[in-house]
């Protein structure tokens, strides 16, 4: 093969590799998008250039023009969270590793020129061209391991996306509950202010004593403190949500739509959630792939443990008298001292570590689901109890007390005490509804992003079986 042909071949090969890497990266991220779509119903984009970044920013600002719902908040986070975009680069890094695994090593060229100090006066020349043949043999095996590592990275990136969703929802519900409580506290404050103003006039007229006035003043001060505390919580909760949504500057001037949704009247289907999680949790699938990849890698190390180096090439010598001698060369590393003991020990340790982490995660997932499943049922029952029994009773008592107050059979302070009890019950109800939706979001995360069974997408990784996730 002439030098020109070698150069042409190497040029074609060099141009083909980046295109191959781009395809692998695109296919891997398409799997991320499909997994996220299945589990959250939302779209994600990898903003690899400024044009894509500008387009995402336009879409985010379009969503911010209307009051936010939990769904739009999640979508903004998926488009705009910079930490998530940084996580997407893990796919690019693993795709680059896959590219490297398939590259033929460069040949090594050695040239030695020696000049004689007496006749014959010809120059001695020695040429060597060698290539690591063992690395070429191992390319298909290395590519297979790197391919599995790319799949594992894509799964972990998709899981990070699901985790972000599970963080946005509780933050949104917490802020929504705080704003709902603030409206209630301001109403109580206005009522207390009116009651205190009336009590002040009654006190001046001698109709109530010092104790009654002091009690109303204390209640008014407590209402002011509740408003101030809740306003501080709202500011803190807004900033937490701003961080998750990746917002700053003028884009932080957004509003939340409506109030917390009511707790559903019927239970969610909670049977089979453990089995669903085993098939749906992306981090669990990533750990399983890492386990199998480590097993394959240690097998590769053991198979080639005695072949540290295997070089083939050609050597050409030109003697001082002009005689040329050319022939093949062969070099092999003798496994006298280093027989791969350390590499094998490290590989076996990494394999055991990957297997134990996989099994530990599977156990933790099952436990989390059982815990959150029971907690969700309990939170739903508490919220429904407030909604169906406690709140209606408190409101009925308040209405009857208002009638008695108009009939002048109870005092201002007695009516206020009844109002305070009704307000306390409503606050506890709002908090119970908030806790229900937060627990539900946590259970969605524990199951893998979707509480409803799904069909595996065509061409995706086959979910791990229930038996593989247990000892």
Order of alpha helices (4+ residues) and beta strands (2+ residues): alpha-alpha-alpha-alpha-beta-beta-alpha-alpha-alpha-alpha-alpha-beta-beta-alpha-alpha-alpha
